[in-house]
Amino acid sequence: MDEIDKQMSVLHVQNNISKLNLADSTLNSLTQFYDDSSDEDDDVDGLSININDKVNSVKDIVENGSKNPSQVPVMQLLVCFINYSFGLALYNAAKVKSTYRSWKEKHLSRCSLPPENIIICSLQQVFKTAIEDRITIKQHANAFKKLAMSCQNQATVMQHRDKLLNYLGSNLRPVIRCISADTAFPDDLLRHLDAIDKEICKYLKDVEYSTVIEQDDLDPPLAITARSLSDEMTEHLENVHRAELSEMNRMRDILRRLNLFTLQRQHISIHQSKRETAQRNLHDLELSPFQQNYMDEVFRIQERLNFEEFNLRFKEIFFERQMQDLIDREKNRGEQSIIQGLYIRKDATFCTSEFREYEEYMDEFKSDTIESLSKLIDDTILTEAISFRQHFISLLNRTITEVFEQYIRRSSLPTMHIHKIRSTVDYIASLRLTRRSIYRTYRNQHLQQSIFGKSKEEHHDIGWQFPRIGDSYIAIERTRITANACSSLIQIETRANTYQKLGEKIQLFLSNQTAYLDCSFVLWIRQIINGDKNLEFKEPMLPKACHDMTLFLVQLAHLFVGAESIRYPAALVQAQMVMDLIQAGHLTWSNAFTAADNHIYYPMVLEKATRVCRTLASTFRRYSFYSHRYPGEQLEMDDIMVSKYLNAEYQLTTAWLKLQTTSFNELNDEQILSEVVDRAISRWYPGILVDK
């Protein structure tokens, strides 16, 4: 775009701004997008949603094969999706949402927003560019730019523009959510965009082109040369001259007879003395015109070539000469020619032309006129598959990313923050707030990475304090956040830095304290996450031992249930299934925390489990009611670790179902799982359901 065009564009946008003033209420609603909490648009109780509606859509897609690249067993994938959906439902339970929003208002409400003039100018520019992209084609760019400008200034188009931008002012956030999640757009938005597309098409059909553009705005016809004609014409010439081209195969023997071909290396000799001798002996051979042309080119080569390389070069030269001969003969026909100089004349006749058989290849070399522009528009723009709707949405998404983002830094939790937990609702709300803070910090880091270069990593120490257990017992989660990923570590004081070692630690305690069983840990963990009451120990302990044990239990509970669900919400369901099986004596902590083929276990103990969960969350995103993101590396669906994880979760879930349903033999109906899990929610997380 040259300087004049830039000035015109700026003036046009400024003029339109004066006609469009965003009210304070509109700006306030616009800011809702920038808190990037795209799963908070509704007040629906997540636990009231019928998950089976989504399960059926996933089932149809999987069984049709279009979205199942790894060909994993259908039921395994459905089980995984159901557990994931219930985990998201818990995060979006009505009571959790209410607590979370009040905490978010307190801790995360501050968020920068682009200046109003930037918002308005950007939306105006998206509209302007979308019309240009809808109308403009590569050919005659100047003419179509004028048409686009004229179209934008039409009264009806401007009316639709104002309606569209006012709609976006109130609904930008759900629109962007649809873009990012690749889901269906609101019908109101589609109606606005399609109405504009209809106005554009109507304008192009009705406009008198000569009032908008001049002949000089149209591109001149292309110069026609032997090299500019299409591959199809070259193929045609190859068929016409096939007999002559076949003579090239005989040229190897002629070159050998003239001592110009090295048999050992298959090279054509370029030695000067050999060429002079060959030229003297050439008159003794009876050569066709084609062969003579071939030898003329041999004597012109200056570098060493093998026989095949020279033949390819000669064919190119030969075809170019044939085409140039046609062009020259046509030029010599004067006013009757379809060529004047090196340009195609629009009013030429092809009936007696040497080019008659090539007429189908000549359209791009003919000049257009203002009168003939209508057919070009009918054939391209008015029949184009890409509508104004698609251009606008694509440009809007790019503007959000490239223009607005540079002004945004979202508030996040302090690097050291303590949640006080008094109930199950408090606990899940705190997990959700932490997850949002992690994602915001990651986004802020990523933004710094793109603008200021490589960003430093950040460490956030988030604590969970359970006052009814004791103020001195806090589970600390250290989250390492960079511009590329997030990773977390629970500080456990026992040097048990793997799940397997945690299982061994529990087993050692049980072997030394015979009054306790595996199910004792289930009771303690559930007391902690539900904020019930002080932990009770059957046998007296020394103060130091009691303190260490209580701290270990608090940290274990948060790792096992809370931290894992921040990474992947299904852990809220999986962990409770594990504890039900342990409480019933069907599983031990040692086995639950050790991945092995001969027993069931907690799927999150698998190697690369976090990467697998990112993969599954990404796969499920378009089918679930709510979205989940935990930044970092993920795997392909056909990775062996994804298969192991799905199988582990399936085995755990079916073992739990057998415990809950006495008549259960095999999981062949996913609705059974949904119903049984739904009934277990209130037992697992007391007080989370809305009182009826």
Secondary structure, DSSP 8 states (H G I E B T S, - for coil): --HHHHHHHHHHHHHHHTT----HHHHHHHHGGGG--TT-S----GGGS-HHHHHHHHHHHHHHTTT-TT---HHHHHHHHHHHHHHHHHHT-HHHHHHHHHHHHHHS--B----HHHHHHHHHHHHHHHHHHHH--STTHHHHHHHHHHHHTSHHHHHHHHHHHHHHHHHHHHHHHHHHHT----HHHHHHHHHHHHHHHHHHHH--GGGT--GGGS-------TTTS-HHHHHHHHHHTHHHHGGGGGHHHHHHHTT-EETTTTEE---HHHHHHHHHHGGGS---HHHHHHHHHHTT--S-EEHHHHHHHHHHHHHHHHHHHHHHHHHTTGGGSSEETTEE-TT---TT-TTGGGGGG-GGGS---TTTHHHHHHHTTTT-SS-HHHHHHHHHHHHIIIIIGGG--B----SEEEEE--SHHHHHHHHHHHHHHHHHHHHHHHHHHHHHSS---EEEEEEEE-TTT-TT-EEEEEEEE-SS-EEEEE--TTS--SHHHHHHHHHHHHHH-TT--HHHHHHHHHHHHHT-S----SS---HHHHHHHHHHHHHHHIIIIIIHHHH-TTHHHHHHHHHHHHHTTS--HHHHTS--TTS---GGGSTTHHHHHHHHHHHHTTTSSS-----S----TTSHHHHHHHHHHHHHHHHHHHHH-TT------HHHHHHHHHHHHHHHSTT-S---
